[in-house]
Amino acid sequence: MTLFPMAEGNTWVYDAEIASYLGQKVLAQAEGEIIFKMSDVKQTPEGTQGIVTVTQGDTMMGQSTWVLNPSGLVQTTGGLKNVPFSVPEPTLKFPIDKNPLLTWSNSGEMPDGTTGTQTGRTEVTLAPQIDTAVTTVSGVSSTATSHFKTKTNEGVETTTTWFQPGVGIVRLVQSTRVGQRVNSTTIRLKSWTVQHS
C-alpha cells in the first residue's frame, strides 16, 4: 500500500501550530487549520506526478510537485512560486529498510522565499508510533536537514515528515533557522479524503 496516495482531489486537513522566535523571545504564536490538496495528477516517464497546494483559510501557503515511482518519492518543485529544483529532493527511497540515509544538493526557491542553493541529507526510519490529531498510528518517518544559502541569508532547515501507508502525510514538524530567528511549524492530521490512483 502506497505511503503517499496520489489521485486527483486527495485532501488532507491538519491542526497546525506555528511560531516564530528571536533567540529566547517569542515573536508570534498561532494555531489553525492547514489543508493539503492534490491536483494535476498525471503519469510521466519518471512516475506518477502530482501537485500539492497548501492553504490556510483563503491564503495559499505554497505548492510542491511530487513524483512517486517504484524507486521512491521525490519533490521536484517547491515554494510560493512552485519553482523547480535543479535536482529533485529525495524523501523516500524503496525499499525503506535498505536506504536509511540519502544525500543531495540543488538550487531553487529556498526557505526564505528567494533563490539559492542547498545541501542536505534525508534519514528514513520506520516509525512504530506517530501521534496525529485524532489517534496514534505506525508508518515511516523522513527527516531532511538542509543547509541553504541565498544572496541575503544562510540558514538551516529541518523537516520531519511522517507517512502512514494508505493515508499519506499524517504529521510534519519543520524548523527553519536564519541567524537568531527561528520559524517552526507542526501539523497533525485530523481528517482526510483519499483515493488511490
N, C-alpha and C positions, 0 to 999 in steps of 0.2 A: 504494500500500500504506500502511495507516494507521501513524502513528507511535506510537499507544497502543492496542493491541488491547483492546477491551472486550467480554469474554464471561465468563459465569458460571464461576468457578473458576480463571480465569487466575492463575498463581502465578509469582513471580519470587524467586529466592534469591540473596542478596548476601553477600559478605565485607564486614565493617564494621570501621572504625577510629573510635573515639570518644575524645575527650579534653576536659579542662577545664583552663583556665589562669586564674591571677590575676596579671596583669602578666606577668612572665617566669617565674613559678613554676608548675610543673606540679602540678595538684591531683589529677588522675586520668587514666589511660590504660587503654584496654581494646580488645581485638579480639574479634570474634564473628561470628555469623551473624544476619542480619535477613531476614525474609520479608515480601513484599507479596502480598496475596491479594485478588482482585476478587470482589465479591458484589453481590447486589441489582441486577443489570444490567437496565435496562428502557428502553423508548422513551418519551420525554416530548416535549411540544411544543418544547422547547429543543434536543433531540437525544438521543443515547444517553447515559444516565446510569449510573454505577456507583460503588460504594463500595470504596475500598482500605483494608484493615486491615493495619497494620504490627505485627509481633510479633517479639520476641526471646526465644527459648525459650518459656516459658509466660506471658510478660509482654506485654500489649498496650501498644505504644508510642504509638499514635494511630490516628486514622481521618481520611479525607478523601473528599469526594464530588467526582467529576469529570463534566463534560459535554463530549462531543465532537460536533461538527456540521460542516458544510461550511465554516463561518466560522473554526473554530479549536477550541482546547481550553482550558477554564477550570476552576478549582477553586472550588466553591461552599460548602464547609464544611471545617473542619479542627480539629485538636487532640484531646486525650484524650476530650472530650465531644462531638466532631464538631459543633461549634457553627456555624450558618450565618453566612457573611459577609454584610454588608449589601449589598455589591456583589461579584459574582464576581471572582476574581483571574485575569487572563489569563496563560496560559502559552505558548500558540502562537496565531498568527493567520495564516490562509491567504489568499493564497499566501505562503510563508515569505519569499521574496526581496523582497516589496513591503511588508512590515510589520516592519522590524527593531527598532522601538522602540515600546513600549506603556507608557502611564502609567495609574495607578489610585489610588484611595483607598477605604478601607472601615473598618468596625468588625466586631468578632468576637473570637474567642479568639486572643490574641497569643502570641508565642513563650515568654513566661514563665508561660503557663497561666492568665492572668487576662484579663478582658475589657478591651478598649481600642480604640484607633484606630490606623490606619497609613496612610502614603502611600508609594507605591512606583513603580518603573519596571522594566520587563522588556525585556531586549535579546535578540533572537533572531538566531542566526547559523548558517550551515552549518558542520559540524564534520567535516573530512576524516579526522581520526584521533582515535579515542576509545579509551582503554585500559580494558578490563574486567578481570575476574579471570582470564579464560581466553584472550583474544585482543585484537586491535585491529580496530575497526570504523569505519564512517563513518555520519554521521547529522546531527542538528540539536542545537544547544545553546540553552538558555533560561536566562538569568541574571536573577533577580529580586532587587532590593535594596529593602528596606522600612525606613522609619524609624517605629518604633512607640512608643506612649505608653500607659501604664496608670496606675492610681491610685498605684502604688508605684514604677514603673520607666519609664525611657526607654532605648531601645536601637536597634541596627541589626542586621538580619539579611540575609545574602546567601546565596542558594541558586542553584547552577548545576546544571541537570538536563540530561543528555544522553539523547537518544532515538535508537534505531535503527529504521528502517522495518520493520514486520512483527514486531518484538520488543517494543518499549516502552522503559521506562527502563533504561538499561544502566550508568549511573554517576550519582552525585549527590554534590555537595560542599556542605555547609552550615556557615556560621559565624554565631553569634549573640553579639553584644557588648552587655553592660549594664555601664556603668562600666568597671572594670578586669577584669571577669570575661568570659571568652570560652569558649563551648562550641562544639566543632567535631565534625562527623560526615562521614565519607567512606564511601560504599558503592560496590562494584563487582560487577556481575552475574557469577554463576558458573554458574547453571542456570535453566531456565525451562520452563514448560508453558503454551503459549499456543494458544488457538483464536481464530478471527475471527468476529465476530457477523455 
